[in-house]
Amino acid sequence: MSVKRNEFMKHLEKHGCFLRRHGAKHDLYVNHDQSLRSTVPRHPRLDKSLCETICKQLGIEKF
């Protein structure tokens, strides 16, 4: 199953993460509360298991 990237970005921002920088193929998101960071691919749709892994890396609840 896949998830729209825009919906996932809203989930990250809702939980205190923000965009640190844009890259050519990935964006870097940071959670300053826990000093964690993760990269998010710039594809229009993301795999649900990838979203859960990113949430775990950022220390927030699963999508």
Secondary structure, 3 states (H helix, E strand, C coil): CEEEHHHHHHHHHHCCCEEEEECCCEEEEEECCCCEEEEEECCCEEEHHHHHHHHHHHCCCCC
